Amino acid sequence: MNLTDIRVIRDIEKRFNFGFSKGLGQNFLLDSNVLDEIVDAAEIDSGVLEVGPGFGVLTQNLLQNADKVVTVELDHRLIPVLEYTLSDFDNLKIIEGDILKLDLKDVIDKEFGGEKISIAANLPYYITTPIITKLIEEKLPIKNIVVMVQKEVAERIAAKPGKKDFGAISVLCQYYTNPRIVTIVPANSFYPAPKVDSAVLCMEVLDKPSIEVSDEKLFFKVVKAAFSQRRKTLLNCLSSSFGIEKSVLSEMLSGIGIEPNIRGEKLDLSQFAKITEAIKSI
């Protein structure tokens, strides 16, 4: 069953009386070349956890390359559709549920014996950041995360310090992973077509964080503060968030070689780590 053929998709729509939900961000990929790029980027050598399979177009490719695929689908209407489109495969487990509410460590332990797996997904735009945050913050046994996301989100996650796109989500992802954009995917590659282009983002999960910090909670509080008011200087942002006198902060920043009037997007991860340690000592 060629699920990249629009005629097949429309036939399935009629067969199951299925209507696409804008609220759930349902836009299904029709470009087989992009599917191949996702599978290649995932470097599958054992199991895969997929988020939001839709009609199963990516799932098919994953099943052909993985020992086992566990796919999580929120929309109950799609369960019988998936059982129909993927009926030829015996290495599939479908879980009906909300990825944000699932105990993923428990799922990976039960379904994959706790071994490192790949994550693959065509993520709904409206919950992209919460899903990615959950996947990396829970420190799961994951080798890499390969996701289709809105192009602008992918650019923010992969942005380098000093670029206007660099922000808190960039720091979070680059702390735990090595992100790169695999390919840009135009809107007409989907059905129904969204209003914006997408990108395939690959995040290689690091064995340990990219920098060493003694207090992760404080580190990310510093990062959040630095980007809380993007038009304001680092000095003003930190003063507002931590309630520390500007004169004290200015002396502290200068002492660690950071210009107080710099803005958050100009800092790299090691500089955020330096600020964290300095604030701890005040």
Protein Blocks (a to p, Z undefined) as FASTA:
>chain_A
ZZkbmklmmmmmmmnopacdfklopacdfbfklmmmmmmmnopabbccdehjlnommmmm
mmmmmmbdcdddfblmlmmmmmmmmmmpckbccddddfklpcfklmmmmmnnopacdddd
dddfklmmmmmmmmmmnopacfbdcddddfklmmmmmpcehiaklcfklmmmmmmmccdd
fbdcdfklpccddfbdcddddddddfbdfbdcfblklmmmmmmmmmmpmmbcfklmmmmm
nopafklmmmmmmmnopafkbcfklpcfklmmmmmmmmmmZZ
